[in-house]
Amino acid sequence: MGLPDVSRFSGDGGESFTEWLLRFLMKYGATVYDEKCVMVQLKEKLSGKARDIFDGLDSQLFQNGSLEE
């Protein structure tokens, strides 16, 4: 039995990002998909303010689909 789909996260509804991210990683984590696919899924699941913040991140932070520290 698969995990339920993860709803979009906008940052507007008072939902905890930490709790949402935990559900997201359980469904799409690197043990299931490679990092590049996880990043694509993450971007698709964000909307509103959360998507604006993600889109505003400097592209230099990302290399080969992963978020470098």
C-alpha positions as CSV (number, residue, x, y, z in Angstrom):
1,M,0.0,0.0,0.0
2,G,1.4,3.4,-1.0
3,L,1.5,6.5,1.0
4,P,-1.2,9.1,0.4
5,D,-0.4,12.0,-1.9
6,V,1.1,15.1,-0.3
7,S,-0.9,18.3,-0.6
8,R,0.6,21.5,-1.9
9,F,2.3,23.7,0.7
10,S,1.8,27.5,0.3
11,G,2.9,28.9,3.6
12,D,-0.4,30.7,3.9
13,G,-2.6,28.4,5.9
14,G,-0.8,28.1,9.2
15,E,0.3,24.5,8.4
16,S,3.7,23.6,9.9
17,F,6.4,23.4,7.2
18,T,8.3,21.0,9.3
19,E,5.3,18.6,9.5
20,W,4.6,19.0,5.8
21,L,8.2,18.4,4.9
22,L,8.3,15.2,6.9
23,R,5.2,13.9,5.0
24,F,6.9,15.0,1.7
25,L,10.2,13.2,2.5
26,M,8.4,10.0,3.6
27,K,6.7,9.9,0.2
28,Y,9.4,11.3,-2.1
29,G,12.6,10.9,-0.1
30,A,16.0,9.9,-1.6
31,T,15.5,6.3,-0.7
32,V,12.6,6.2,-3.2
33,Y,13.8,8.7,-5.8
34,D,17.2,10.3,-6.7
35,E,17.9,13.8,-5.5
36,K,17.1,15.5,-8.8
37,C,13.6,13.9,-8.9
38,V,13.0,14.9,-5.3
39,M,13.9,18.5,-6.1
40,V,11.5,18.5,-9.1
41,Q,8.7,17.1,-6.9
42,L,9.4,19.6,-4.1
43,K,9.1,22.5,-6.6
44,E,5.8,21.1,-7.9
45,K,4.4,20.7,-4.4
46,L,5.0,24.3,-3.4
47,S,2.7,27.2,-4.2
48,G,2.1,30.8,-3.1
49,K,4.6,32.3,-0.8
50,A,6.5,29.0,-0.4
51,R,7.0,28.7,-4.1
52,D,8.0,32.4,-4.4
53,I,10.7,31.8,-1.8
54,F,11.9,28.6,-3.5
55,D,12.0,30.3,-6.9
56,G,14.0,33.2,-5.4
57,L,16.8,31.0,-4.1
58,D,20.0,31.6,-5.9
59,S,20.6,29.0,-8.6
60,Q,24.1,28.7,-7.4
61,L,22.8,26.9,-4.3
62,F,21.8,24.0,-6.6
63,Q,24.2,21.8,-8.3
64,N,23.2,18.6,-10.2
65,G,19.8,18.7,-8.7
66,S,20.9,18.8,-5.0
67,L,20.9,21.6,-2.5
68,E,24.5,22.2,-1.5
69,E,25.3,23.6,1.9
